[in-house]
Amino acid sequence: MNPGTTLLLEETVPGGAHTSLVVKRGQSLRVTDLRGGANVSVMMVNATEKSERLNLPDSLKCQHTAKLTAGHCLYSDMGRVLAAIVADTCGWHDSIGGVSNAAEVLERYGAGRYEELRNAFYRNGTDNLLVEMGKWGLGIEDLLMTLNLFSRVDVADDGALEFVPGNSKAGDYVELYAPMHTLVVLTAIQHPLDPNREYAPRPVKLALRDASPEVAEICRSACEENVRGFINTERFFL
């Protein structure tokens, strides 16, 4: 974190919980894995025009990468930069594994009903995201592909997806800079491909700060496509 930046918000998201917030233009959001082994499923939309959404296939294609880490941008379907990954101690964040649903959680972990477990009941990523999306006038038709922070998924020679345990350690963090007003919806829930048979989602900490645009230079200068992406984003505010 750059010295002199102002801390605006700091909160812990318990394992299995969900939240949402607008990261305004010129702010950064740091997400920290508190215990190691966390997974955070994230959706992003333009906070002022919610029909503009995170487009992960374009984000990978235009930056010629199969993983996302520091120096990469998260593009919208309008070719603008919703967020730039300006710092990352983890090194790999999954963009292809998706998010869990109720049927998958039931099959892997068992019933885990609220009636017996109360607030420790087994939650799933899809329903968690939908709860938060509803607060912003969004519904199931708006549910998109998610970015899974702190998780790594490899593709085997036969095309099978392989979850890599232990990708994130306690204290690892990723920092996202917003060059536009970006609605971030997230849930701290286990990755759907995580082979662990125990329901044990891990907590994360969020820290929202004012930031200087210069922190995103590592992303802006990474490739010609990112230069154009930032120009497209700046034109939105003319």
ABEGO torsion letter per residue (X at the ends): XBBGBBBABBBBBBBGBBBBBBBBBGBBBBBBBAAEGBBBBBBBBBAABAABBBBAAAAAAAAGBABBBBGBBBBBAAGBBABBBABBAAGBBBAAAEBBBAAAAAAAAEAGBAAAAEAABBBBAAAAAAAAAAAAGBBAAABBBBBBBGBBBBBBAAGBBBBBBGABBBGBBBBBBBABBBBBBBBBBBBAABABABBBBBBBBBBBBBBBAAAAAAAAAABAAAAAAAAAAAAAAX
